[in-house]
Amino acid sequence: MLLQDKTAIVYGAAGLVGAAVAGAFAREGARVVLAGRTQQTLAKVADQIRDAGGAAQTAVVDVTDTAAMRAHAAEVAAVSGGIDIAFNATSNDDLQGIQLLDMDLGDFARPVSKAIAAHFTIATVTARHMLGRGGVILAMGGGREAIPLLGGSHVAWSALAGLCRQLAAELGPHGIRVAWLLSPGSPDPGGAAPGDGDPLAGPLIGRRPSYQEVADAAVFAASGWAATMTAAEINLTGGAVPD
């Protein structure tokens, strides 16, 4: 198992990406803490993980509440001896489908502020419990292509990548790696996404990654197999966004 005896916190674990990543971490032997704002949805994910033979616990915590985040991370570290992996799958409360010409500055800037505040807090809070043991901090990012009607999302993703690079530079001497997964979004289970199958409009392989494929990439990034990967973007776009 790639993550045997590791302690991983997945923030935003009740969402589709977060749940898939948490399940994959547990499958590979990690003790997973599912963090989010709603206990009912977190409990469903935890039950699925336990039914599959994994270890999971839940915690209701808001990533915008720094004091609560610090207290929760300290509690996890006290029980486990530290934190090995932090994965950020939280949403950015973005508004899409409206041209920038018609958008208020507040609606445009909200996902930028939320993305940076959330990941800054997640990274700085968990990294304190990785000092002296190493660790991995991961986040979901977005595309670098030019797409209309995404509001502040692209700016949020660009800012997130910049933050990850700086974190990697400062935390690297402590053995802590930082990377982000670049995904064009996943289709609904069993469905297709716009542009799928058209090499001029979407992924060159004809489809977007499934949630499980995103989760498997997260496992790789969190494992020793990616021991030299930091300040790195892991491109899962199927060629839609070339390196």
Biotite code that builds the C-alpha atoms (Angstrom):
import biotite.structure as struc

atoms = struc.array([
    struc.Atom([0.000, 0.000, 0.000], chain_id="A", res_id=1, res_name="MET", atom_name="CA", element="C"),
    struc.Atom([1.399, 3.370, -1.032], chain_id="A", res_id=2, res_name="LEU", atom_name="CA", element="C"),
    struc.Atom([0.164, 5.323, 2.011], chain_id="A", res_id=3, res_name="LEU", atom_name="CA", element="C"),
    struc.Atom([0.399, 2.687, 4.728], chain_id="A", res_id=4, res_name="GLN", atom_name="CA", element="C"),
    struc.Atom([0.190, 4.206, 8.243], chain_id="A", res_id=5, res_name="ASP", atom_name="CA", element="C"),
    struc.Atom([0.037, 7.775, 6.930], chain_id="A", res_id=6, res_name="LYS", atom_name="CA", element="C"),
    struc.Atom([-2.363, 10.308, 8.434], chain_id="A", res_id=7, res_name="THR", atom_name="CA", element="C"),
    struc.Atom([-4.233, 12.339, 5.834], chain_id="A", res_id=8, res_name="ALA", atom_name="CA", element="C"),
    struc.Atom([-6.715, 15.174, 6.237], chain_id="A", res_id=9, res_name="ILE", atom_name="CA", element="C"),
    struc.Atom([-9.013, 15.806, 3.274], chain_id="A", res_id=10, res_name="VAL", atom_name="CA", element="C"),
    struc.Atom([-10.674, 19.202, 3.455], chain_id="A", res_id=11, res_name="TYR", atom_name="CA", element="C"),
    struc.Atom([-13.915, 19.417, 1.517], chain_id="A", res_id=12, res_name="GLY", atom_name="CA", element="C"),
    struc.Atom([-14.201, 15.643, 1.838], chain_id="A", res_id=13, res_name="ALA", atom_name="CA", element="C"),
    struc.Atom([-17.970, 15.517, 1.262], chain_id="A", res_id=14, res_name="ALA", atom_name="CA", element="C"),
    struc.Atom([-17.693, 16.758, -2.330], chain_id="A", res_id=15, res_name="GLY", atom_name="CA", element="C"),
    struc.Atom([-17.276, 14.453, -5.303], chain_id="A", res_id=16, res_name="LEU", atom_name="CA", element="C"),
    struc.Atom([-13.530, 15.042, -5.645], chain_id="A", res_id=17, res_name="VAL", atom_name="CA", element="C"),
    struc.Atom([-12.886, 15.075, -1.903], chain_id="A", res_id=18, res_name="GLY", atom_name="CA", element="C"),
    struc.Atom([-14.829, 11.867, -1.334], chain_id="A", res_id=19, res_name="ALA", atom_name="CA", element="C"),
    struc.Atom([-13.009, 10.086, -4.154], chain_id="A", res_id=20, res_name="ALA", atom_name="CA", element="C"),
    struc.Atom([-9.608, 11.211, -2.896], chain_id="A", res_id=21, res_name="VAL", atom_name="CA", element="C"),
    struc.Atom([-10.413, 10.260, 0.700], chain_id="A", res_id=22, res_name="ALA", atom_name="CA", element="C"),
    struc.Atom([-11.516, 6.807, -0.427], chain_id="A", res_id=23, res_name="GLY", atom_name="CA", element="C"),
    struc.Atom([-8.363, 6.316, -2.486], chain_id="A", res_id=24, res_name="ALA", atom_name="CA", element="C"),
    struc.Atom([-6.127, 7.421, 0.394], chain_id="A", res_id=25, res_name="PHE", atom_name="CA", element="C"),
    struc.Atom([-7.865, 4.951, 2.716], chain_id="A", res_id=26, res_name="ALA", atom_name="CA", element="C"),
    struc.Atom([-7.611, 2.181, 0.128], chain_id="A", res_id=27, res_name="ARG", atom_name="CA", element="C"),
    struc.Atom([-3.847, 2.703, 0.108], chain_id="A", res_id=28, res_name="GLU", atom_name="CA", element="C"),
    struc.Atom([-3.583, 2.373, 3.886], chain_id="A", res_id=29, res_name="GLY", atom_name="CA", element="C"),
    struc.Atom([-3.898, 5.944, 5.157], chain_id="A", res_id=30, res_name="ALA", atom_name="CA", element="C"),
    struc.Atom([-5.855, 6.924, 8.245], chain_id="A", res_id=31, res_name="ARG", atom_name="CA", element="C"),
    struc.Atom([-8.159, 9.538, 6.768], chain_id="A", res_id=32, res_name="VAL", atom_name="CA", element="C"),
    struc.Atom([-9.767, 12.483, 8.505], chain_id="A", res_id=33, res_name="VAL", atom_name="CA", element="C"),
    struc.Atom([-12.726, 13.850, 6.561], chain_id="A", res_id=34, res_name="LEU", atom_name="CA", element="C"),
    struc.Atom([-13.082, 17.576, 7.212], chain_id="A", res_id=35, res_name="ALA", atom_name="CA", element="C"),
    struc.Atom([-15.930, 19.745, 6.065], chain_id="A", res_id=36, res_name="GLY", atom_name="CA", element="C"),
    struc.Atom([-18.889, 21.871, 7.103], chain_id="A", res_id=37, res_name="ARG", atom_name="CA", element="C"),
    struc.Atom([-21.717, 19.299, 7.167], chain_id="A", res_id=38, res_name="THR", atom_name="CA", element="C"),
    struc.Atom([-21.582, 16.245, 9.417], chain_id="A", res_id=39, res_name="GLN", atom_name="CA", element="C"),
    struc.Atom([-24.343, 14.347, 7.604], chain_id="A", res_id=40, res_name="GLN", atom_name="CA", element="C"),
    struc.Atom([-22.569, 14.297, 4.243], chain_id="A", res_id=41, res_name="THR", atom_name="CA", element="C"),
    struc.Atom([-19.188, 13.611, 5.831], chain_id="A", res_id=42, res_name="LEU", atom_name="CA", element="C"),
    struc.Atom([-20.664, 10.642, 7.702], chain_id="A", res_id=43, res_name="ALA", atom_name="CA", element="C"),
    struc.Atom([-21.867, 9.081, 4.443], chain_id="A", res_id=44, res_name="LYS", atom_name="CA", element="C"),
    struc.Atom([-18.369, 9.233, 2.985], chain_id="A", res_id=45, res_name="VAL", atom_name="CA", element="C"),
    struc.Atom([-16.879, 7.826, 6.193], chain_id="A", res_id=46, res_name="ALA", atom_name="CA", element="C"),
    struc.Atom([-19.344, 4.931, 6.156], chain_id="A", res_id=47, res_name="ASP", atom_name="CA", element="C"),
    struc.Atom([-18.396, 4.108, 2.562], chain_id="A", res_id=48, res_name="GLN", atom_name="CA", element="C"),
    struc.Atom([-14.714, 4.075, 3.468], chain_id="A", res_id=49, res_name="ILE", atom_name="CA", element="C"),
    struc.Atom([-15.258, 1.871, 6.515], chain_id="A", res_id=50, res_name="ARG", atom_name="CA", element="C"),
    struc.Atom([-17.480, -0.513, 4.541], chain_id="A", res_id=51, res_name="ASP", atom_name="CA", element="C"),
    struc.Atom([-14.555, -0.928, 2.128], chain_id="A", res_id=52, res_name="ALA", atom_name="CA", element="C"),
    struc.Atom([-12.229, -1.775, 5.013], chain_id="A", res_id=53, res_name="GLY", atom_name="CA", element="C"),
    struc.Atom([-10.600, 1.630, 5.434], chain_id="A", res_id=54, res_name="GLY", atom_name="CA", element="C"),
    struc.Atom([-10.082, 3.862, 8.459], chain_id="A", res_id=55, res_name="ALA", atom_name="CA", element="C"),
    struc.Atom([-11.898, 7.187, 8.546], chain_id="A", res_id=56, res_name="ALA", atom_name="CA", element="C"),
    struc.Atom([-13.154, 9.735, 11.005], chain_id="A", res_id=57, res_name="GLN", atom_name="CA", element="C"),
    struc.Atom([-15.019, 13.002, 10.499], chain_id="A", res_id=58, res_name="THR", atom_name="CA", element="C"),
    struc.Atom([-14.608, 16.554, 11.734], chain_id="A", res_id=59, res_name="ALA", atom_name="CA", element="C"),
    struc.Atom([-16.855, 19.551, 11.194], chain_id="A", res_id=60, res_name="VAL", atom_name="CA", element="C"),
    struc.Atom([-14.504, 22.470, 10.624], chain_id="A", res_id=61, res_name="VAL", atom_name="CA", element="C"),
    struc.Atom([-14.637, 25.631, 8.504], chain_id="A", res_id=62, res_name="ASP", atom_name="CA", element="C"),
    struc.Atom([-11.403, 26.348, 6.626], chain_id="A", res_id=63, res_name="VAL", atom_name="CA", element="C"),
    struc.Atom([-12.045, 30.086, 6.983], chain_id="A", res_id=64, res_name="THR", atom_name="CA", element="C"),
    struc.Atom([-11.920, 29.787, 10.791], chain_id="A", res_id=65, res_name="ASP", atom_name="CA", element="C"),
    struc.Atom([-8.212, 29.848, 11.568], chain_id="A", res_id=66, res_name="THR", atom_name="CA", element="C"),
    struc.Atom([-8.575, 29.176, 15.288], chain_id="A", res_id=67, res_name="ALA", atom_name="CA", element="C"),
    struc.Atom([-10.806, 26.151, 14.671], chain_id="A", res_id=68, res_name="ALA", atom_name="CA", element="C"),
    struc.Atom([-8.434, 24.867, 11.999], chain_id="A", res_id=69, res_name="MET", atom_name="CA", element="C"),
    struc.Atom([-5.453, 25.130, 14.332], chain_id="A", res_id=70, res_name="ARG", atom_name="CA", element="C"),
    struc.Atom([-7.291, 23.356, 17.119], chain_id="A", res_id=71, res_name="ALA", atom_name="CA", element="C"),
    struc.Atom([-8.422, 20.551, 14.825], chain_id="A", res_id=72, res_name="HIS", atom_name="CA", element="C"),
    struc.Atom([-4.967, 20.012, 13.291], chain_id="A", res_id=73, res_name="ALA", atom_name="CA", element="C"),
    struc.Atom([-3.423, 19.912, 16.767], chain_id="A", res_id=74, res_name="ALA", atom_name="CA", element="C"),
    struc.Atom([-5.974, 17.331, 17.859], chain_id="A", res_id=75, res_name="GLU", atom_name="CA", element="C"),
    struc.Atom([-5.288, 15.122, 14.832], chain_id="A", res_id=76, res_name="VAL", atom_name="CA", element="C"),
    struc.Atom([-1.530, 15.408, 15.342], chain_id="A", res_id=77, res_name="ALA", atom_name="CA", element="C"),
    struc.Atom([-1.797, 14.611, 19.039], chain_id="A", res_id=78, res_name="ALA", atom_name="CA", element="C"),
    struc.Atom([-3.636, 11.386, 18.291], chain_id="A", res_id=79, res_name="VAL", atom_name="CA", element="C"),
    struc.Atom([-1.580, 10.343, 15.258], chain_id="A", res_id=80, res_name="SER", atom_name="CA", element="C"),
    struc.Atom([1.825, 11.738, 16.146], chain_id="A", res_id=81, res_name="GLY", atom_name="CA", element="C"),
    struc.Atom([1.701, 14.216, 13.269], chain_id="A", res_id=82, res_name="GLY", atom_name="CA", element="C"),
    struc.Atom([0.097, 14.918, 9.914], chain_id="A", res_id=83, res_name="ILE", atom_name="CA", element="C"),
    struc.Atom([1.499, 13.425, 6.717], chain_id="A", res_id=84, res_name="ASP", atom_name="CA", element="C"),
    struc.Atom([-0.888, 14.581, 3.992], chain_id="A", res_id=85, res_name="ILE", atom_name="CA", element="C"),
    struc.Atom([-3.276, 17.504, 3.558], chain_id="A", res_id=86, res_name="ALA", atom_name="CA", element="C"),
    struc.Atom([-5.555, 17.647, 0.535], chain_id="A", res_id=87, res_name="PHE", atom_name="CA", element="C"),
    struc.Atom([-7.615, 20.739, -0.302], chain_id="A", res_id=88, res_name="ASN", atom_name="CA", element="C"),
    struc.Atom([-10.813, 19.941, -2.200], chain_id="A", res_id=89, res_name="ALA", atom_name="CA", element="C"),
    struc.Atom([-12.828, 22.871, -0.862], chain_id="A", res_id=90, res_name="THR", atom_name="CA", element="C"),
    struc.Atom([-15.032, 24.940, -3.158], chain_id="A", res_id=91, res_name="SER", atom_name="CA", element="C"),
    struc.Atom([-14.346, 28.596, -3.927], chain_id="A", res_id=92, res_name="ASN", atom_name="CA", element="C"),
    struc.Atom([-17.946, 29.889, -3.961], chain_id="A", res_id=93, res_name="ASP", atom_name="CA", element="C"),
    struc.Atom([-17.496, 31.147, -7.518], chain_id="A", res_id=94, res_name="ASP", atom_name="CA", element="C"),
    struc.Atom([-20.155, 32.626, -9.789], chain_id="A", res_id=95, res_name="LEU", atom_name="CA", element="C"),
    struc.Atom([-20.039, 31.458, -13.401], chain_id="A", res_id=96, res_name="GLN", atom_name="CA", element="C"),
    struc.Atom([-22.120, 31.973, -16.527], chain_id="A", res_id=97, res_name="GLY", atom_name="CA", element="C"),
    struc.Atom([-21.906, 35.778, -16.484], chain_id="A", res_id=98, res_name="ILE", atom_name="CA", element="C"),
    struc.Atom([-19.630, 37.987, -18.583], chain_id="A", res_id=99, res_name="GLN", atom_name="CA", element="C"),
    struc.Atom([-17.093, 40.030, -16.668], chain_id="A", res_id=100, res_name="LEU", atom_name="CA", element="C"),
    struc.Atom([-18.680, 43.156, -18.150], chain_id="A", res_id=101, res_name="LEU", atom_name="CA", element="C"),
    struc.Atom([-21.859, 42.337, -16.263], chain_id="A", res_id=102, res_name="ASP", atom_name="CA", element="C"),
    struc.Atom([-20.281, 41.077, -13.040], chain_id="A", res_id=103, res_name="MET", atom_name="CA", element="C"),
    struc.Atom([-19.827, 42.960, -9.789], chain_id="A", res_id=104, res_name="ASP", atom_name="CA", element="C"),
    struc.Atom([-16.295, 43.182, -8.436], chain_id="A", res_id=105, res_name="LEU", atom_name="CA", element="C"),
    struc.Atom([-17.349, 41.401, -5.261], chain_id="A", res_id=106, res_name="GLY", atom_name="CA", element="C"),
    struc.Atom([-18.652, 38.374, -7.172], chain_id="A", res_id=107, res_name="ASP", atom_name="CA", element="C"),
    struc.Atom([-15.493, 38.313, -9.280], chain_id="A", res_id=108, res_name="PHE", atom_name="CA", element="C"),
    struc.Atom([-13.092, 38.631, -6.354], chain_id="A", res_id=109, res_name="ALA", atom_name="CA", element="C"),
    struc.Atom([-14.853, 36.241, -3.948], chain_id="A", res_id=110, res_name="ARG", atom_name="CA", element="C"),
    struc.Atom([-13.422, 32.970, -5.346], chain_id="A", res_id=111, res_name="PRO", atom_name="CA", element="C"),
    struc.Atom([-9.946, 34.513, -5.492], chain_id="A", res_id=112, res_name="VAL", atom_name="CA", element="C"),
    struc.Atom([-10.089, 35.534, -1.856], chain_id="A", res_id=113, res_name="SER", atom_name="CA", element="C"),
    struc.Atom([-11.677, 32.243, -0.791], chain_id="A", res_id=114, res_name="LYS", atom_name="CA", element="C"),
    struc.Atom([-9.164, 30.067, -2.661], chain_id="A", res_id=115, res_name="ALA", atom_name="CA", element="C"),
    struc.Atom([-6.143, 31.882, -1.243], chain_id="A", res_id=116, res_name="ILE", atom_name="CA", element="C"),
    struc.Atom([-7.482, 32.176, 2.299], chain_id="A", res_id=117, res_name="ALA", atom_name="CA", element="C"),
    struc.Atom([-8.526, 28.517, 2.430], chain_id="A", res_id=118, res_name="ALA", atom_name="CA", element="C"),
    struc.Atom([-5.301, 27.090, 1.069], chain_id="A", res_id=119, res_name="HIS", atom_name="CA", element="C"),
    struc.Atom([-3.095, 29.459, 3.059], chain_id="A", res_id=120, res_name="PHE", atom_name="CA", element="C"),
    struc.Atom([-4.825, 28.348, 6.235], chain_id="A", res_id=121, res_name="THR", atom_name="CA", element="C"),
    struc.Atom([-4.803, 24.638, 5.333], chain_id="A", res_id=122, res_name="ILE", atom_name="CA", element="C"),
    struc.Atom([-1.128, 24.700, 4.374], chain_id="A", res_id=123, res_name="ALA", atom_name="CA", element="C"),
    struc.Atom([0.203, 26.752, 7.262], chain_id="A", res_id=124, res_name="THR", atom_name="CA", element="C"),
    struc.Atom([-1.868, 24.951, 9.886], chain_id="A", res_id=125, res_name="VAL", atom_name="CA", element="C"),
    struc.Atom([-0.974, 21.428, 8.758], chain_id="A", res_id=126, res_name="THR", atom_name="CA", element="C"),
    struc.Atom([2.659, 22.153, 7.863], chain_id="A", res_id=127, res_name="ALA", atom_name="CA", element="C"),
    struc.Atom([3.428, 22.926, 11.500], chain_id="A", res_id=128, res_name="ARG", atom_name="CA", element="C"),
    struc.Atom([2.657, 19.286, 12.266], chain_id="A", res_id=129, res_name="HIS", atom_name="CA", element="C"),
    struc.Atom([4.800, 18.027, 9.371], chain_id="A", res_id=130, res_name="MET", atom_name="CA", element="C"),
    struc.Atom([7.989, 19.670, 10.585], chain_id="A", res_id=131, res_name="LEU", atom_name="CA", element="C"),
    struc.Atom([10.616, 17.104, 11.442], chain_id="A", res_id=132, res_name="GLY", atom_name="CA", element="C"),
    struc.Atom([8.769, 14.279, 9.661], chain_id="A", res_id=133, res_name="ARG", atom_name="CA", element="C"),
    struc.Atom([8.043, 15.631, 6.184], chain_id="A", res_id=134, res_name="GLY", atom_name="CA", element="C"),
    struc.Atom([4.706, 15.697, 4.481], chain_id="A", res_id=135, res_name="GLY", atom_name="CA", element="C"),
    struc.Atom([2.696, 16.541, 1.381], chain_id="A", res_id=136, res_name="VAL", atom_name="CA", element="C"),
    struc.Atom([0.224, 19.381, 0.793], chain_id="A", res_id=137, res_name="ILE", atom_name="CA", element="C"),
    struc.Atom([-2.003, 19.060, -2.276], chain_id="A", res_id=138, res_name="LEU", atom_name="CA", element="C"),
    struc.Atom([-4.752, 21.157, -3.843], chain_id="A", res_id=139, res_name="ALA", atom_name="CA", element="C"),
    struc.Atom([-7.110, 21.036, -6.811], chain_id="A", res_id=140, res_name="MET", atom_name="CA", element="C"),
    struc.Atom([-6.416, 23.641, -9.490], chain_id="A", res_id=141, res_name="GLY", atom_name="CA", element="C"),
    struc.Atom([-8.009, 24.668, -12.744], chain_id="A", res_id=142, res_name="GLY", atom_name="CA", element="C"),
    struc.Atom([-7.072, 25.117, -16.368], chain_id="A", res_id=143, res_name="GLY", atom_name="CA", element="C"),
    struc.Atom([-4.762, 27.602, -18.021], chain_id="A", res_id=144, res_name="ARG", atom_name="CA", element="C"),
    struc.Atom([-6.816, 27.813, -21.195], chain_id="A", res_id=145, res_name="GLU", atom_name="CA", element="C"),
    struc.Atom([-8.859, 30.897, -22.132], chain_id="A", res_id=146, res_name="ALA", atom_name="CA", element="C"),
    struc.Atom([-12.510, 30.094, -21.361], chain_id="A", res_id=147, res_name="ILE", atom_name="CA", element="C"),
    struc.Atom([-15.301, 32.666, -21.137], chain_id="A", res_id=148, res_name="PRO", atom_name="CA", element="C"),
    struc.Atom([-17.947, 33.018, -18.430], chain_id="A", res_id=149, res_name="LEU", atom_name="CA", element="C"),
    struc.Atom([-15.876, 31.583, -15.579], chain_id="A", res_id=150, res_name="LEU", atom_name="CA", element="C"),
    struc.Atom([-16.004, 34.740, -13.478], chain_id="A", res_id=151, res_name="GLY", atom_name="CA", element="C"),
    struc.Atom([-13.066, 34.882, -11.090], chain_id="A", res_id=152, res_name="GLY", atom_name="CA", element="C"),
    struc.Atom([-12.297, 31.174, -11.246], chain_id="A", res_id=153, res_name="SER", atom_name="CA", element="C"),
    struc.Atom([-9.255, 31.369, -13.522], chain_id="A", res_id=154, res_name="HIS", atom_name="CA", element="C"),
    struc.Atom([-7.734, 34.173, -11.482], chain_id="A", res_id=155, res_name="VAL", atom_name="CA", element="C"),
    struc.Atom([-8.358, 32.110, -8.331], chain_id="A", res_id=156, res_name="ALA", atom_name="CA", element="C"),
    struc.Atom([-6.611, 29.079, -9.833], chain_id="A", res_id=157, res_name="TRP", atom_name="CA", element="C"),
    struc.Atom([-3.643, 31.159, -11.001], chain_id="A", res_id=158, res_name="SER", atom_name="CA", element="C"),
    struc.Atom([-3.299, 32.711, -7.570], chain_id="A", res_id=159, res_name="ALA", atom_name="CA", element="C"),
    struc.Atom([-3.517, 29.262, -5.981], chain_id="A", res_id=160, res_name="LEU", atom_name="CA", element="C"),
    struc.Atom([-0.686, 27.993, -8.177], chain_id="A", res_id=161, res_name="ALA", atom_name="CA", element="C"),
    struc.Atom([1.448, 30.973, -7.173], chain_id="A", res_id=162, res_name="GLY", atom_name="CA", element="C"),
    struc.Atom([0.769, 30.327, -3.495], chain_id="A", res_id=163, res_name="LEU", atom_name="CA", element="C"),
    struc.Atom([1.677, 26.658, -3.903], chain_id="A", res_id=164, res_name="CYS", atom_name="CA", element="C"),
    struc.Atom([4.988, 27.572, -5.513], chain_id="A", res_id=165, res_name="ARG", atom_name="CA", element="C"),
    struc.Atom([5.912, 29.898, -2.656], chain_id="A", res_id=166, res_name="GLN", atom_name="CA", element="C"),
    struc.Atom([4.858, 27.355, -0.058], chain_id="A", res_id=167, res_name="LEU", atom_name="CA", element="C"),
    struc.Atom([6.979, 24.720, -1.818], chain_id="A", res_id=168, res_name="ALA", atom_name="CA", element="C"),
    struc.Atom([10.007, 27.020, -1.757], chain_id="A", res_id=169, res_name="ALA", atom_name="CA", element="C"),
    struc.Atom([9.661, 27.780, 1.945], chain_id="A", res_id=170, res_name="GLU", atom_name="CA", element="C"),
    struc.Atom([8.625, 24.341, 3.145], chain_id="A", res_id=171, res_name="LEU", atom_name="CA", element="C"),
    struc.Atom([10.937, 22.291, 0.947], chain_id="A", res_id=172, res_name="GLY", atom_name="CA", element="C"),
    struc.Atom([13.916, 22.570, 3.348], chain_id="A", res_id=173, res_name="PRO", atom_name="CA", element="C"),
    struc.Atom([11.681, 20.934, 5.961], chain_id="A", res_id=174, res_name="HIS", atom_name="CA", element="C"),
    struc.Atom([10.960, 17.957, 3.724], chain_id="A", res_id=175, res_name="GLY", atom_name="CA", element="C"),
    struc.Atom([7.426, 19.132, 2.916], chain_id="A", res_id=176, res_name="ILE", atom_name="CA", element="C"),
    struc.Atom([6.255, 18.920, -0.688], chain_id="A", res_id=177, res_name="ARG", atom_name="CA", element="C"),
    struc.Atom([3.499, 21.063, -2.247], chain_id="A", res_id=178, res_name="VAL", atom_name="CA", element="C"),
    struc.Atom([1.740, 20.365, -5.552], chain_id="A", res_id=179, res_name="ALA", atom_name="CA", element="C"),
    struc.Atom([-1.578, 20.946, -7.263], chain_id="A", res_id=180, res_name="TRP", atom_name="CA", element="C"),
    struc.Atom([-3.688, 18.805, -9.560], chain_id="A", res_id=181, res_name="LEU", atom_name="CA", element="C"),
    struc.Atom([-4.799, 20.461, -12.793], chain_id="A", res_id=182, res_name="LEU", atom_name="CA", element="C"),
    struc.Atom([-8.121, 19.073, -13.950], chain_id="A", res_id=183, res_name="SER", atom_name="CA", element="C"),
    struc.Atom([-10.629, 20.284, -16.571], chain_id="A", res_id=184, res_name="PRO", atom_name="CA", element="C"),
    struc.Atom([-13.415, 19.004, -14.330], chain_id="A", res_id=185, res_name="GLY", atom_name="CA", element="C"),
    struc.Atom([-14.958, 15.551, -14.300], chain_id="A", res_id=186, res_name="SER", atom_name="CA", element="C"),
    struc.Atom([-18.190, 14.531, -16.006], chain_id="A", res_id=187, res_name="PRO", atom_name="CA", element="C"),
    struc.Atom([-21.163, 13.395, -14.019], chain_id="A", res_id=188, res_name="ASP", atom_name="CA", element="C"),
    struc.Atom([-20.882, 9.674, -13.269], chain_id="A", res_id=189, res_name="PRO", atom_name="CA", element="C"),
    struc.Atom([-21.780, 7.850, -16.469], chain_id="A", res_id=190, res_name="GLY", atom_name="CA", element="C"),
    struc.Atom([-22.057, 11.065, -18.434], chain_id="A", res_id=191, res_name="GLY", atom_name="CA", element="C"),
    struc.Atom([-19.976, 13.186, -20.777], chain_id="A", res_id=192, res_name="ALA", atom_name="CA", element="C"),
    struc.Atom([-18.699, 16.712, -20.413], chain_id="A", res_id=193, res_name="ALA", atom_name="CA", element="C"),
    struc.Atom([-18.846, 19.497, -23.041], chain_id="A", res_id=194, res_name="PRO", atom_name="CA", element="C"),
    struc.Atom([-16.118, 19.061, -25.617], chain_id="A", res_id=195, res_name="GLY", atom_name="CA", element="C"),
    struc.Atom([-15.501, 15.400, -24.861], chain_id="A", res_id=196, res_name="ASP", atom_name="CA", element="C"),
    struc.Atom([-14.733, 13.493, -28.036], chain_id="A", res_id=197, res_name="GLY", atom_name="CA", element="C"),
    struc.Atom([-13.784, 16.633, -29.970], chain_id="A", res_id=198, res_name="ASP", atom_name="CA", element="C"),
    struc.Atom([-9.980, 17.105, -30.118], chain_id="A", res_id=199, res_name="PRO", atom_name="CA", element="C"),
    struc.Atom([-10.472, 20.772, -31.030], chain_id="A", res_id=200, res_name="LEU", atom_name="CA", element="C"),
    struc.Atom([-12.768, 21.504, -28.093], chain_id="A", res_id=201, res_name="ALA", atom_name="CA", element="C"),
    struc.Atom([-11.728, 19.215, -25.282], chain_id="A", res_id=202, res_name="GLY", atom_name="CA", element="C"),
    struc.Atom([-9.252, 16.566, -24.105], chain_id="A", res_id=203, res_name="PRO", atom_name="CA", element="C"),
    struc.Atom([-7.179, 14.947, -26.813], chain_id="A", res_id=204, res_name="LEU", atom_name="CA", element="C"),
    struc.Atom([-8.039, 11.516, -25.434], chain_id="A", res_id=205, res_name="ILE", atom_name="CA", element="C"),
    struc.Atom([-11.724, 12.205, -26.014], chain_id="A", res_id=206, res_name="GLY", atom_name="CA", element="C"),
    struc.Atom([-12.857, 12.437, -22.405], chain_id="A", res_id=207, res_name="ARG", atom_name="CA", element="C"),
    struc.Atom([-12.255, 14.123, -19.101], chain_id="A", res_id=208, res_name="ARG", atom_name="CA", element="C"),
    struc.Atom([-10.775, 12.285, -16.119], chain_id="A", res_id=209, res_name="PRO", atom_name="CA", element="C"),
    struc.Atom([-13.122, 10.380, -13.870], chain_id="A", res_id=210, res_name="SER", atom_name="CA", element="C"),
    struc.Atom([-13.182, 11.219, -10.175], chain_id="A", res_id=211, res_name="TYR", atom_name="CA", element="C"),
    struc.Atom([-11.410, 7.940, -9.518], chain_id="A", res_id=212, res_name="GLN", atom_name="CA", element="C"),
    struc.Atom([-8.627, 8.851, -11.936], chain_id="A", res_id=213, res_name="GLU", atom_name="CA", element="C"),
    struc.Atom([-8.195, 12.206, -10.180], chain_id="A", res_id=214, res_name="VAL", atom_name="CA", element="C"),
    struc.Atom([-8.071, 10.362, -6.854], chain_id="A", res_id=215, res_name="ALA", atom_name="CA", element="C"),
    struc.Atom([-5.502, 7.871, -8.112], chain_id="A", res_id=216, res_name="ASP", atom_name="CA", element="C"),
    struc.Atom([-3.294, 10.754, -9.253], chain_id="A", res_id=217, res_name="ALA", atom_name="CA", element="C"),
    struc.Atom([-3.623, 12.278, -5.788], chain_id="A", res_id=218, res_name="ALA", atom_name="CA", element="C"),
    struc.Atom([-2.468, 9.001, -4.254], chain_id="A", res_id=219, res_name="VAL", atom_name="CA", element="C"),
    struc.Atom([0.600, 9.020, -6.484], chain_id="A", res_id=220, res_name="PHE", atom_name="CA", element="C"),
    struc.Atom([1.371, 12.654, -5.642], chain_id="A", res_id=221, res_name="ALA", atom_name="CA", element="C"),
    struc.Atom([1.044, 11.957, -1.916], chain_id="A", res_id=222, res_name="ALA", atom_name="CA", element="C"),
    struc.Atom([3.181, 8.824, -2.001], chain_id="A", res_id=223, res_name="SER", atom_name="CA", element="C"),
    struc.Atom([6.886, 8.159, -1.934], chain_id="A", res_id=224, res_name="GLY", atom_name="CA", element="C"),
    struc.Atom([6.748, 7.463, -5.654], chain_id="A", res_id=225, res_name="TRP", atom_name="CA", element="C"),
    struc.Atom([6.541, 11.250, -6.137], chain_id="A", res_id=226, res_name="ALA", atom_name="CA", element="C"),
    struc.Atom([9.258, 12.007, -3.587], chain_id="A", res_id=227, res_name="ALA", atom_name="CA", element="C"),
    struc.Atom([11.010, 14.583, -5.814], chain_id="A", res_id=228, res_name="THR", atom_name="CA", element="C"),
    struc.Atom([7.875, 16.327, -7.082], chain_id="A", res_id=229, res_name="MET", atom_name="CA", element="C"),
    struc.Atom([7.218, 19.716, -5.502], chain_id="A", res_id=230, res_name="THR", atom_name="CA", element="C"),
    struc.Atom([6.197, 23.162, -6.757], chain_id="A", res_id=231, res_name="ALA", atom_name="CA", element="C"),
    struc.Atom([4.639, 20.997, -9.449], chain_id="A", res_id=232, res_name="ALA", atom_name="CA", element="C"),
    struc.Atom([1.441, 20.995, -11.450], chain_id="A", res_id=233, res_name="GLU", atom_name="CA", element="C"),
    struc.Atom([0.068, 17.529, -12.136], chain_id="A", res_id=234, res_name="ILE", atom_name="CA", element="C"),
    struc.Atom([-1.720, 17.814, -15.455], chain_id="A", res_id=235, res_name="ASN", atom_name="CA", element="C"),
    struc.Atom([-4.807, 15.577, -15.688], chain_id="A", res_id=236, res_name="LEU", atom_name="CA", element="C"),
    struc.Atom([-6.481, 17.391, -18.560], chain_id="A", res_id=237, res_name="THR", atom_name="CA", element="C"),
    struc.Atom([-5.960, 14.670, -21.159], chain_id="A", res_id=238, res_name="GLY", atom_name="CA", element="C"),
    struc.Atom([-4.114, 17.100, -23.391], chain_id="A", res_id=239, res_name="GLY", atom_name="CA", element="C"),
    struc.Atom([-6.757, 19.835, -23.237], chain_id="A", res_id=240, res_name="ALA", atom_name="CA", element="C"),
    struc.Atom([-4.134, 22.005, -21.546], chain_id="A", res_id=241, res_name="VAL", atom_name="CA", element="C"),
    struc.Atom([-0.669, 21.229, -22.958], chain_id="A", res_id=242, res_name="PRO", atom_name="CA", element="C"),
    struc.Atom([2.375, 21.470, -20.729], chain_id="A", res_id=243, res_name="ASP", atom_name="CA", element="C"),
])
